[in-house]
Structure formats: structure tokens, C-alpha cells
Amino acid sequence: MRLLLLTNPGIEDVVVDESMAKLNARIVEVRNGKGRVIVDIDESLLEFVNELRSIHRARILLLHTKDVCREKECLKSIRELVASSPLYEYINPWTTFAVRAERVGEHEYTSLEIAKVAGDAIIEVVRSKYGCRPPVDLDYPNVIVAIDLIFDELFISIELGGDLSWHRRGYRVYEHPAALKPTLAYAMIRISGMRDGESLLDPMCGGGTIPIEAAYVFEDAKLYCSDFNPRHIRGAMMNAKAALVDRRIEFLVLDARDIDKKFSKGAIDHIVSNPPYGIRLGDPWRVRRVYRRFLEATRKIVNKNIVIITTEHEYVKQIAPQLGYDIVHERVVAHGNLWPKILVLE
């Protein structure tokens, strides 16, 4: 069975590693920087796809083709492609369905027009096979058909998780104003190279996403979640309790610039964090002073490495050598409308 896995652009390799480890997936194609990974898995493992923590969505890929033209009359060819796909295996007169179409690039037709011709094709195919049409339900359908047209490339697939993105973890009862997507948190943990039994500290933990994701991955890790704001720590504790991992994380009200006063030399194996970007503060120099003092303090307590995601990557790369760090890895990732970098310091 062929699947289309969607994720944050920039962490496709993490999806590859996780899908191979958990699903014994065979990698068909990786769209680096586009957030798309196509894999083949045994159908018997389909029920385990929802265990992937690095993806936003998973879809059964029914048809993938290129060279779809952009003129108005090409809507007819899109309708024919939809009709030729094996959608009848998933939709019948007793299942409600909806079409969700997305389009990237310049075309003489809209996403709504794509959805309409695709819906008409589905109704026609099901009626010809079963003798009656399937009901449409745009709000709560049994089956969602995803039609993605990326420039001249068409993907026709079945959503496995409904309309909600999988990065919306159920434990988020407290929403931090600058929350990190759990998929990125998971990726950062994996990029750190952390192993079970090691320790992890997020000294600017906000809503606790990073230590909570680490608690799902590692059974015997020592996890710390600290923040200078007591309200955020209370929120992180609420989230951890909702995730059923609150007893596995130690919560501390602590300024990240003073963590060397709490932890001894080399006490923490990995520091993984999402420090402030400075966008809301409107003062980049204030944020940079925080970064410098934070990195000075972490130098004294970290044993292996520091992984951060930041838009201030040029400044971090500038001061890292001054503070005794080497930048051993960096990558651009998408986080909402921003393109920060994940940096690994040793």
C-alpha cells in the first residue's frame, strides 16, 4: 500500500527514519524541503501509521501523475484522472464523502473548481458501479478525498486522519502563545541523538511540548521542564498531566540564564529548546542578550549537545565559537509562516 506522508518542510529525513523503524516502510520518494514523503508499507501495518510522531497527515495515495496542464480546459483531464483512480474501493452508496482540493501555482482554474469536477467524477464512478450515488457531507464525511495540484503535479489520495492535522496533540489543554509544533519537537529530539536513559532539559519549555514528546519516546529518560514564567510551568504541568506523563517530568520555575546555578557540571546530556525569536518582543538585542547568557550557562552543565530552533541563527553562529561551541549541524525548517533553523551545538 502506498502512502503519502506530510510533515514540516525540513524534517523529511526524520519521517523516513521513523516510518522505516515503525512501519518497515520502503521509501519511494522524498521531497526534501517540500514536506512530502512517499512510502510503501504492508497493508497489515496500516493501523500503526497513527503512531508516527513526525507527520502532520497520512494519506493512502491512489494516483500520482505529472504534466497536468494549467489551462481551463484541463479540468476535464483532472476529472478523467479522478475517475480512473480506485476510489470506488473506499466510497460506496453507504459512505458519505467530501473532496478537499488544494492548489499551488498559477492555473486558469481554482481549487473549488477542482473539487467540483473531482466530486462529480466520484459520484459518476460510484453510480456506475453500484447503481446509485454516494451522499456528500462536507462537514462530517466518512471519507475525505484529498486532491493536491502542485504546479503541474497531481496527487489523489484518501485522508487517514480526517480534517484535523496530526500535529494537534490531544494533550494541548494549555496553549502557549509561541508554541512549538510537536512534530518539530519530536524531530529536534531525534536530531539530538538522545538515547533512553539519558537526561534532557528544556530551559525555556513554555507549554512543555519538548519534554512531553521525549516522555512518549523514552521510558527511562530523566526529563526537566523549566521556564522563568510560573504561568507557563503551570500550563506545562496541565499538558503533561493530560498526556499522562506528568510523573516522568520534573518541572522548575527557573530563568534559563541561571540554570548553571541549579545543575552541576555535565549534569544534563541534552538541552533541547525553542527559545524566543524576538518577534513579539520587538527588540532583537534584548533577545540576543538572553541567548548569550543562556549559552554561557548551558556550557557549564551540558554533557553532549544543545539543539535549538531559532530565527536568530546568524547571531548564534557568530557567538558560538566565542563561548566554546562548535555548530555541528544546521537545517532550515518551516514553522508556521517562519523559516527558522535548527542548530546543534557541541
N, C-alpha and C positions, 0 to 999 in steps of 0.2 A: 504494500500500500504506500502510495506516495503522499508525503505531507509537505505543506508549505509552512514554515515556522517564521514568525515575525518577531523582531526584537528591536532594541535601541541600535541605531547605526553605530558601529564601532566595537560591538562586543559579539560579532558573529562567531568568532573563534571559540568563545565561551559556550555558545549554543552548540557548536559542533562537538566539543568535548563532552558536554552534559548529555546530549542526545545519544552519542556513541556509548557512553557509560551506562545510561539508564534504559535505553531502548535498543541497544545493539544496532543503532542506525547505520545505514550505508549512505554516505554523503554523495548526493547527486550534483549539487551546485551551491556555491557560496557567493552571495552578492556582498562583498566587503564594502562597508560604507553605506549600504542601502538597507540594512536591517532585515535581509531575507536569506533564509537557508532552506534548500530543498533536500529532503531526505527520503529514503525508502526504509520502511520498517515492516516486520511481520505483523499481519492483522491482529494476531493474538495479543500483541503488546499495546494495542491502541488505548486500552483502558488506563495505561500508565503514563500517557502523554501529559496528563494534568499534573504530574509530579515534577515537570520541568520548571525550574525557578528562574530561568534566564530569558523566558519568552513572554511576549505580550499576547500573542494569539497563535493558535494552531488550526490549520485547515487541511481537509482532505483535498488534494489537488487533482482535479478531474481533467483539466485541459490547460496546456501552456503553449502558446504559439507566438511567433514574432511576425513582423511585417504587416501589421494591421494598419490600413491606410487611415488618413485623418480627414478625408472629405465626407460630406454629409451622407452621400450615397453608401458609404461603407457601414452604416448602421445595419444594412441588410446582411452584410457578411458577418457581423457580430452576432446577429440573430441566428444565422445558419451555424455558426460555431457553437453557440449555446445549445442549439437543438441537437448537434452531433455528439455532445458530451453525455456521459452516462448518468445524467441527473435523475432519470426515472428509477434508478436503484435506491434513491433516498427520498423521493417525493412521489406520493400517490394520492388518490382522491380523499384519503382519510388523514392526510397530514397537511397542516397549514404551512405556508411558506411566505418568505419575503426575500426580495433582492436588495442587496446593498451594493451600490456601484461607486467606485472611486476612480478619478481620472487625474493623471499628471501629464502636463504638456499642453500644446496647442492643438485643438481639434475643432472641427466645424459643428460639433455636437456636444451636448452636455452630459454630465453624469446621470441626470434624471432621464434623459432620452435613452441612454444605455440601459438603465434599469427597466424602462418600459419595454424595450424590444426584447430584453432577456426574459422578463416576466411573461410576455406574450408567447415566446418560444417554449418556455417551460409548460405553460398551460396547453399549448398545442401538442407537445410530445406526450404529456400525461393523458390527455383526452384520447389521442390516437391509440395508446397502449391499453388503457383501462375502460374507455368508453365514456368517461365523464371527467370533468376538470377538477383540479385541486383548489381548495379555498385559499384565498390570500388573507394574511393577517400581518399588517405592517407593525403592530405593536408587540405582540407576543407570539411570534411564529414558532412552530415546531422545528422548522428547518430554515436556516439562513443561507442563501446563496450569495457568495461574495464574487463580484466581477470587478477586477482591477485592470485598468488600462494605463500602463506606464509608458508614455510616449507611443511607441508602435508595438508594444508587447502586451499580450492579453493573458490574464490568469483567471480561470474559472474554478471555484472551489467551494467547499461546504465548511461553514464555521463549526468548530468543535465545542466552543465555549460560549455561544450566544453573543449578545451585543457587548457585554462588559469585557474590557481588557483584563487579561490575567494578571497584570501588574497591580491591580487594585485588590490587595490582600484583604481578607475579611477582618484582620486584626486591627486595622486602622480606625480605631474609635476616637483617637485624638489626632487631629491634622496639624502638623507643624506648618507655619507659613512658608517655609522654604524646604519642604520635604523632598528627600531623595527617592527616586523610584526604586522599589525593591529589586527590580531586575538589575539595575546598576549596582545596588548594594551587594547583591549576590556575585556579580561579575568582579567587583573590587576584592571581595573575599577570596575568590578563586585566583585572581591575578596576584594576590599576596603570597600564594603558595602555602597558605596555612594548612596545618595538619591537625588531626584530632589529638587532644591532649595539650595543645599549645594555648597560649593566652592571647587575647585580643582586647584592645581598648579603643573605644571611640570617645575622644575627649570633648567633642562638640556634637553630641549624639542626637540633639533635637528630640524627635519623636521615637528614637530608639531603633530605627529601621535596620541599621547595620548589625548591631549585636543580636537583634531578633532573628535576622536571616542567618547569622552564624549559628545560633542555637538550633535552627532547623537542620543545619548541615552536620554539625559536630556534636556528639553526645557527651564527650568528656572535656570539652574546652573550658577554660576559665575566661569568662566574659565580663567586661566592665563597660558601663554606660555612664558617662559623666557630662555635665553641662553646667554652666555658671547660672543658668536661669532655673529656679526651683519649679516654675510652672511647666517648663519643658520636661523636667525629670518626672514630675507627677504624670504628665501625659505619656511619657515613655513607659512608665510603670503600668499605666492603664492598657497601653498597646500590648506590652509583654504579657500581661495577665490575660487579655483576650486571645493571644496567641498560645497560651498555656505554657509559656517558657519563663515566666517571671521569677521562678525559684532558681533558675540557672544563670541569672544575670545579677551582678552587683551594681546598684545604682548609687551615684555620688553627685552631690551638688559641689562642683569644683570648677574653678577657672582653668581653662586649658593652658594658660600661661604659667600656672603654678603646679602642674601635675608632677614635676620633679620633687616637690615637697611631700607628695603623697606616696609615690612609688620609689623604690630603691633602684640603684644602677642595674640595668639589664633585666628588670623585673617583668617587662612586657615583651612578648615575642613579636607581635604585630600591632601597629597602630593603623587603623583604617578609618577614615573620616571624610566628611563633607563640610569643610569649613565655609564660613560666609564668603560670598562672592563680592560683596560691597555694593551691589546694585541698589538694594533697598536703602543702605546707609547713605549713599550718595557721596562718600568720601573714601576714595581708593587708598589714600595714605594712611588713614585710620586702620583700614583692614590690613594693609601691609605691615604696620607695626605689630598687629596681632599675630600675623603669620611669622614674623621674625622671632618674636618672643616664644611663640608656640614651638617653633622648630628648635630653638635653643633649649627649651625644657625637655622636649622629646628626645633630643640627642643623648641625654643623660640616662634615660630609662629604657629605651628600645633596644631589643636584643637582635632582631633580624631586619625588619624593614618597616617603612611607613608608606601607606598608599593613600593618596588624597585625590579628590576631584575638584578642579578649580578653574575659573576663568583667569586667575592671576598666575598662570603657569610661567609666563616670561619672568615675572618677578621672582618666583620660587626658584627657577633655574639660575637666576642671577645670584641669589644669596646662598643657595645650597652649598657650593664649594667653600664659601667663606665660613660656613658652620660645620664643615667636615663631612658633608654628604656627597654621594655620587648619585646622579639620576641614571638609573639602570634600565628604565622602561618608561615610555610615554605613548599615549594614543589619544586621538580626538574621538569624542563620543557625542551623541545627541542627547540633550536633557531638556525636554520641552522645546522652547524656541532658541535655546542656547547651545553652543558648541564648546563646552569646556574640555579640558584634558585630564585624563587620569595619569598621575605621575607616581612612580615607585622610587623611593629614596632609600639608600643603604649607607 
